Amino acid sequence: MFHDNLLTLRKMKNMTQEDIAEKVGVSRQSVAKWEAGETVPDLDKCKILAELFEVSLDDLANYELDDSMGLAIPPKGRHLFGMVTVGDKGQIVIPAKARKIFEISPGDQLVVLGDERQGLAIMKSEYFLAFADAVRSGTLVQQ
């Protein structure tokens, strides 16, 4: 997994093994061995690689293309949880990994937002209401 992910990310960024070696502080041969699966870098080097490619350390080490509909590793903080089926009454099952990451529990209230051009978004009602209050009160800081 790691070696495949490293190779894929390097190619996606149009970088050479030399480019990676220079940024991480190792030889080109070390990068070649990582990509071949002969060795694995230490944790500090892995953290540098994850930052360089703007992906999570977990995805760099464990991301599997087969589990993600063939899509590349997402940027850090972005997730692809897979596909869900809409039931007869419009219900969907939120994947377990999404529920865990976003701390969604049975009984929680969710807000469903929609944009006809961009699609649907689902968020916990407490976050939406806090955002709405900030907009109403003028305390929302623009960045």
C-alpha positions in Angstrom: 0.0 0.0 0.0 2.5 2.6 1.1 4.8 2.1 -1.8 1.9 2.2 -4.3 0.6 5.4 -2.7 3.9 7.1 -2.7 4.4 6.3 -6.4 0.9 7.5 -7.3 1.2 10.7 -5.4 4.7 11.5 -6.8 3.4 11.0 -10.3 0.2 13.1 -9.6 2.5 16.0 -8.5 4.7 15.5 -11.6 7.7 15.1 -9.3 10.8 13.0 -9.8 12.4 10.7 -7.2 15.2 13.3 -7.0 12.6 16.0 -6.1 11.2 13.9 -3.3 14.6 13.0 -2.0 15.6 16.6 -1.8 12.5 17.7 0.0 12.7 14.8 2.5 16.5 14.9 3.0 17.4 11.4 1.7 19.0 10.0 -1.4 17.2 9.2 -4.6 18.0 5.6 -4.0 16.1 5.6 -0.7 13.0 6.9 -2.5 13.4 4.3 -5.2 13.6 1.6 -2.5 10.4 3.0 -0.8 8.6 2.9 -4.1 9.7 -0.6 -4.8 8.5 -1.7 -1.4 12.0 -2.8 -0.4 12.1 -0.5 2.6 9.8 2.0 4.4 10.8 5.4 5.7 10.8 6.2 9.4 7.8 8.0 10.9 9.4 11.5 10.7 10.1 11.0 6.9 6.5 9.7 6.5 5.2 12.9 8.2 7.2 15.0 5.8 5.9 13.0 2.8 2.3 13.4 4.0 2.7 17.1 4.4 4.4 17.4 1.0 1.5 15.6 -0.7 -1.1 17.3 1.5 -2.6 13.9 2.5 -3.2 12.4 5.9 -0.5 10.1 7.3 -3.1 7.4 7.6 -4.0 7.7 3.9 -0.4 7.7 2.8 0.2 4.5 4.6 -3.1 2.6 4.3 -5.2 4.0 1.4 -6.4 1.3 -0.9 -7.5 2.2 -4.4 -9.8 -0.8 -4.6 -11.8 0.4 -1.6 -12.3 3.9 -3.0 -14.0 3.3 -6.4 -10.6 3.7 -8.1 -10.1 7.3 -7.1 -6.8 8.7 -6.0 -6.0 9.6 -2.4 -8.0 12.6 -1.3 -6.5 15.7 0.2 -6.1 15.8 4.0 -9.4 16.3 5.7 -11.4 15.2 2.7 -13.1 11.8 2.6 -14.7 9.5 0.1 -17.0 7.2 2.2 -18.3 5.2 -0.7 -21.7 4.9 -2.3 -25.0 4.5 -0.5 -28.4 3.4 -1.9 -31.5 5.6 -1.4 -34.4 3.5 0.1 -38.0 3.6 -0.9 -38.8 6.5 1.4 -35.6 8.5 0.6 -33.6 7.2 3.5 -29.8 6.6 3.3 -27.4 4.8 5.6 -24.4 7.0 6.6 -21.3 4.8 6.4 -19.8 3.8 9.8 -16.5 5.6 9.1 -18.3 8.8 8.4 -20.4 8.5 11.5 -17.2 7.9 13.6 -15.2 10.8 12.1 -18.1 13.3 12.4 -19.4 11.9 15.7 -22.9 11.1 14.4 -24.9 9.0 16.8 -28.4 7.5 16.7 -30.9 10.3 17.5 -28.7 13.1 16.3 -30.5 15.7 14.2 -28.9 16.5 10.8 -29.6 19.3 8.4 -29.8 18.6 4.7 -28.7 21.5 2.5 -29.0 21.6 -1.3 -27.7 23.5 -4.2 -29.1 22.5 -7.6 -25.7 22.9 -9.3 -23.5 21.4 -6.6 -25.6 18.8 -4.9 -26.5 18.0 -1.3 -24.7 18.5 2.0 -25.5 16.9 5.4 -24.3 18.4 8.7 -25.1 18.1 12.3 -27.9 20.6 13.2 -25.9 22.1 16.1 -23.1 23.2 13.8 -25.5 24.6 11.3 -27.4 26.5 14.0 -24.2 27.9 15.5 -23.2 29.1 12.0 -26.6 30.7 11.4 -26.4 32.5 14.8 -22.9 33.8 13.9 -24.2 35.1 10.6 -27.3 36.7 12.3 -25.2 38.4 15.0 -22.5 39.6 12.6 -19.7 37.7 14.5 -18.8 35.6 11.5 -15.3 36.4 10.5 -14.5 36.3 6.8 -11.2 34.9 5.7 
